[in-house]
Amino acid sequence: MVPIYSLEDRYQATVKSSGETDGYRADPYQGAYYLQDKMEYEDLIVNMGMRFDLWYLGTGYDIKQDDGSYEKYNFDKKDRLRIMVSPRLGVSHPISDKDVIHFAYNYQNQLPQMQYIFTTKKPEDAVVSDNAIVVGNPKLDPQITITYEVGLQHQLGESWALDITSYYKNIYNYVSTKKVYDPNDETISWYEYISEDYGSGRGLDMNLQGAFSNFLTGTSSYSLAWANGNNSSTVIQDESTNLREFPLDWDVRNNFSTNFQFRVKDGEEWFI
């Protein structure tokens, strides 16, 4: 007699032999709207902008269980919706027929990655887990970057221009993790994503661009920069974590690049 197994039998056998299952179903929504206006005066050009970001996580999400079913994990009402406003301002002012001073201010909100909010583990899983678990956090704050720039653009002859810009930026609410203890039992703990890391950057950019001929143009750029912070990645913070700032992994002190373009427009004649 040859046994015949149904598709359901095969599915159940696969589930029981696969061990733990990770997965979830979520339907978050994100949206953005940007307003910008440009005002030109006799000796002044002003660019103003405002960006609006909306983030709706939903009422909760479904976490897949080892038996293939889903368990609902609900969010508090105050954590479901977030509205962010990011203003920008740019001003340029000519001080001579060859020199222009420009200033910029940028306040930017950046939403955290969804992998830090939706996870397959819950605090309740720490009771039965032998390993450290990391749970998501719908209360994460958006990453905020505040940038200040000031620069000078100088005309070199008829075909060349030099732009020198200095900048300083503060970056708040980098995502890291911390250890959380069960208030009813300190022997039970888990790790949770938090928005507490900080970074800063400052530097000087020099850009030279111009035309060698009607067909050949070039650009040369040099950057002198510093990038500091208290963490280069999403690490676990505990009592031994060093919160002092240090050069981050992407801190590159000097960078130089050159670019050349050869372009013949439609209808132009060119001979070797």
C-alpha positions, 0 to 999 in steps of 0.5 A: 500500500502506497501512502498518499500525502496531501499538500497540507500534510507536506506543509505541516511536515516542512513546518515541523522540520524547519525549526524556528520561523521568522517573518512578519506582515506589516503595512506602514505608510509614508508620504512627503510634500515639499514647498519651495519659493525663490525670491530675487532682489537687486542684490539678493537671491533667497530660496526658501523651502519646507518639507512635510513628512508623514509616517503611519505605522498602522495599528500593529503588525502580524508576527509569524509563529513556528506553526505558520500562524500569525500573532497580532502585535498592537501599537499604542495609539500615540505611536502610530502617526508621526508628522515632521516638518523640515525647513530649508533656507538658502541666500546668495549675495553678490559682493562684486562683479566676480564674487558671490557669497552664499549661505545655507541652512538645512533642517532635515528629518530622516525616518528610521529604517523599518527593520528597527521598528518591525521585528519578529521578537517581542519582550515576552520572548525573552522569558523562553529564549536562551539567547539575547533577543532584540525587539523593535521600537515604534517610539524611535525618533526621526534622525535629525541633521542640521547643516550650516554652510557658508561659501564664496564663488569667484569668477576666474576669467571668462570660462572658469569659476572657483567655489569654496564652501565650509560647513558644519552639521549636527546629527541627532537620534542615530539608532543604537540598542540598549539592554532593558530589564523586566520591571517584575523580574530583573533576571529577564532582559532583552535589547531594544532599539533606541534613538540616542546616538550622536554625530557631527561633521565639519569640513571645507569643499573646494570646486574648480570648474571651467571649459578648455574649449567648446567641446572639453570641460573639466571639474576638480574638487578637493574636500577636507572633512572630519566626521565624529560620533559616539558609534559607527554602527547600531551597537549594544549600549551598556554600562561599559559603552564609551559615549565620548566622540571619536572619528567614525568609520567613514571619516575621510580626511582628504579627498580629491577628484577630477572629471573631464567631459568631451561633448559635441552638441547636435549640429556642431562640427568637430574634426580631429 
